[in-house]
C-alpha cells in the first residue's frame, strides 16, 4: 500500500504539468502580454512599459557586440524547466542557434548561456524568487536580474555558478554603476544607460 501512495503524487505532479502546458498552449492573451507557467500555474503578465523595453534594447545592442554570429538573442523564446513546473519567457535569452528546437519541440532552459529578466511592478517577485531558482535548477550558466523596483534603489544582480538548484551572486550594483559579464561575453554593462522612472 505504501508503494501505491508514493507513486500517486508523481502521477499528480505529471498531470498538473501536462494540464498547465495544455492551458498555456490554448491561452490567447491580449497583444503584448506574456504567458508563462510558474510553479505549475499559468500566468499572464501585461505588456511591459517603455522603460522596460528601452532597457532590453540597450542591453541587446551591447550583447550583439560580444556574442558569436551563430548565437541569437531572443525576446519571446519559451524555456521549459519541468522539474520546477515552469515555462518561462525571459526578457532576453542568449542561445546558440544550433540548440534551438525544431518544430513541435520545446526549448529547455539549459540551452541558454544567459537569461535576463527585467522586473516590472506586477512580476518582480517571480523574477527574484521562482525564476531565480528555476534557472539555477536548469543550470543556466548566467542569470542577470535587472530590478528597477528593488526597494526603491534600482539594482542589477548577476548570478552564476549554478549548483544544487542555487546560484552564487557574482556581482550586484546599483543602477549607475558598471557590471561586468564574464566569459563567454567579456563585456561591461553601463547600467546608467538603463532608464528609471
C-alpha positions as CSV (number, residue, x, y, z in Angstrom):
1,X,0.0,0.0,0.0
2,X,2.8,2.4,0.8
3,X,4.2,1.9,-2.7
4,X,0.9,3.0,-4.2
5,X,0.8,6.1,-2.1
6,X,4.3,7.0,-3.1
7,X,3.6,6.6,-6.8
8,X,0.4,8.7,-6.7
9,X,2.0,12.1,-6.1
10,X,4.3,11.6,-9.0
11,X,1.3,11.0,-11.3
12,X,-0.4,14.0,-9.9
13,X,2.7,16.2,-10.5
14,X,2.8,14.9,-14.1
15,X,-0.8,15.6,-14.7
16,X,-0.5,19.1,-13.2
17,X,2.4,19.8,-15.5
18,X,0.6,18.4,-18.6
19,X,-2.6,20.4,-17.7
20,X,-0.5,23.6,-17.3
21,X,1.1,23.0,-20.7
22,X,-2.2,22.4,-22.3
23,X,-3.7,25.6,-20.8
24,X,-0.5,27.5,-21.8
25,X,-0.9,26.3,-25.4
26,X,-4.5,27.3,-25.5
27,X,-4.2,30.7,-24.0
28,X,-4.8,33.6,-26.4
29,X,-3.6,36.7,-24.4
30,X,-4.1,40.3,-25.4
31,X,-1.4,41.6,-27.7
32,X,1.9,42.2,-26.0
33,X,1.1,40.1,-22.9
34,X,3.4,37.3,-21.8
35,X,2.0,33.9,-20.8
36,X,4.2,31.7,-18.6
37,X,4.0,28.8,-16.3
38,X,5.4,29.5,-12.9
39,X,5.3,26.7,-10.3
40,X,2.7,24.9,-12.3
41,X,0.4,27.9,-12.6
42,X,-0.3,29.6,-15.9
43,X,0.2,33.4,-15.5
44,X,-0.4,36.3,-17.9
45,X,1.6,39.5,-17.5
46,X,0.6,42.8,-19.0
47,X,2.7,44.3,-21.8
48,X,5.9,46.0,-20.4
49,X,6.2,49.7,-20.2
50,X,8.6,51.9,-22.2
51,X,11.4,51.9,-19.6
52,X,11.4,48.1,-19.6
53,X,11.6,47.9,-23.4
54,X,14.3,50.6,-23.6
55,X,16.4,48.6,-21.0
56,X,16.0,45.4,-23.1
57,X,17.0,47.3,-26.2
58,X,20.1,48.9,-24.6
59,X,21.3,45.5,-23.3
60,X,20.6,43.7,-26.5
61,X,22.6,46.2,-28.6
62,X,25.6,45.6,-26.2
63,X,25.3,41.8,-26.2
64,X,25.3,41.7,-30.0
65,X,28.8,43.2,-30.0
66,X,30.0,40.3,-27.7
67,X,28.4,37.1,-28.9
68,X,29.4,34.9,-31.8
69,X,27.4,35.2,-35.1
70,X,25.9,31.8,-34.6
71,X,24.3,32.7,-31.3
72,X,21.0,34.6,-31.1
73,X,19.3,36.9,-28.6
74,X,15.6,36.1,-28.2
75,X,12.8,38.0,-26.5
76,X,9.9,35.6,-26.9
77,X,11.6,32.2,-26.5
78,X,9.8,30.0,-24.0
79,X,12.2,28.0,-21.9
80,X,10.9,24.9,-20.0
81,X,12.1,23.9,-16.6
82,X,9.9,20.8,-16.0
83,X,11.5,20.0,-12.6
84,X,10.2,23.3,-11.4
85,X,6.9,23.0,-13.3
86,X,7.9,26.1,-15.3
87,X,7.8,27.5,-18.7
88,X,9.4,31.0,-18.6
89,X,9.7,33.6,-21.3
90,X,12.7,35.7,-20.3
91,X,13.1,39.2,-21.4
92,X,16.3,38.2,-23.2
93,X,17.8,34.7,-23.7
94,X,21.1,34.2,-25.4
95,X,21.1,30.8,-27.1
96,X,23.4,29.2,-29.7
97,X,21.3,28.8,-32.8
98,X,22.2,25.2,-33.3
99,X,20.5,24.4,-29.9
100,X,17.1,25.9,-30.9
101,X,14.3,23.3,-31.0
102,X,12.8,22.0,-34.2
103,X,9.1,22.3,-34.9
104,X,6.8,20.9,-32.2
105,X,9.6,20.8,-29.7
106,X,10.0,23.0,-26.6
107,X,13.2,24.8,-25.7
108,X,14.7,23.6,-22.5
109,X,16.2,26.4,-20.3
110,X,19.6,24.6,-20.1
111,X,20.4,25.6,-23.8
112,X,20.6,29.3,-22.8
113,X,24.0,30.7,-22.0
114,X,22.5,33.8,-20.4
115,X,18.9,34.8,-19.4
116,X,17.9,38.3,-18.5
117,X,14.8,39.3,-16.6
118,X,13.8,42.9,-16.1
119,X,11.3,43.3,-13.2
120,X,8.0,45.0,-13.5
121,X,6.0,46.1,-10.6
122,X,3.5,43.3,-11.3
123,X,6.0,40.4,-11.6
124,X,9.1,41.4,-9.6
125,X,8.8,38.5,-7.1
126,X,8.5,35.9,-9.8
127,X,11.8,37.1,-11.3
128,X,13.5,37.4,-7.9
129,X,12.4,34.1,-6.4
130,X,10.8,31.4,-8.6
131,X,12.7,32.1,-11.8
132,X,16.0,32.5,-9.9
133,X,15.5,29.0,-8.5
134,X,14.2,27.7,-11.8
135,X,17.1,28.9,-13.9
136,X,19.6,27.6,-11.3
137,X,17.9,24.2,-11.3
138,X,18.2,24.2,-15.1
139,X,21.9,25.1,-14.7
140,X,21.7,28.2,-16.9
141,X,25.3,29.5,-16.6
142,X,24.4,33.2,-16.1
143,X,21.2,34.9,-14.9
144,X,21.1,38.7,-15.0
145,X,18.3,40.3,-12.9
146,X,17.7,43.9,-13.7
147,X,15.5,45.2,-10.9
148,X,14.4,48.8,-11.2
149,X,11.8,48.0,-8.4
150,X,14.4,46.8,-5.8
151,X,13.5,48.6,-2.6
152,X,13.4,52.0,-4.2
153,X,17.0,51.5,-5.4
154,X,17.3,50.1,-8.9
155,X,19.8,47.2,-8.9
156,X,21.5,44.8,-11.4
157,X,22.5,41.4,-10.0
158,X,24.4,38.8,-11.9
159,X,24.0,35.2,-10.7
160,X,26.2,32.3,-11.8
161,X,27.9,29.0,-10.9
162,X,24.6,27.1,-10.5
163,X,24.9,24.1,-8.2
164,X,22.2,22.1,-6.5
165,X,19.4,24.4,-7.6
166,X,21.1,27.6,-6.3
167,X,23.2,30.3,-7.8
168,X,26.1,32.3,-6.4
169,X,25.9,36.1,-6.6
170,X,28.7,37.1,-8.9
171,X,28.1,40.9,-8.8
172,X,25.4,43.3,-7.6
173,X,25.5,47.0,-8.4
174,X,23.1,50.0,-8.1
175,X,21.9,51.4,-11.4
176,X,24.5,54.0,-12.5
177,X,27.5,51.6,-11.8
178,X,29.1,49.2,-14.2
179,X,28.7,45.4,-14.1
180,X,31.0,43.0,-16.0
181,X,29.6,39.9,-17.7
182,X,32.3,37.2,-17.7
183,X,33.3,34.9,-20.5
184,X,32.0,33.9,-22.9
185,X,30.7,37.5,-23.1
186,X,33.5,39.5,-21.5
187,X,31.6,42.8,-21.8
188,X,30.9,45.6,-19.3
189,X,27.4,46.9,-18.9
190,X,27.0,50.5,-18.0
191,X,23.7,50.4,-16.0
192,X,23.5,54.2,-16.2
193,X,22.1,53.7,-19.7
194,X,19.0,52.0,-18.2
195,X,16.1,54.3,-17.8
196,X,14.3,54.6,-14.4
197,X,11.0,56.4,-14.0
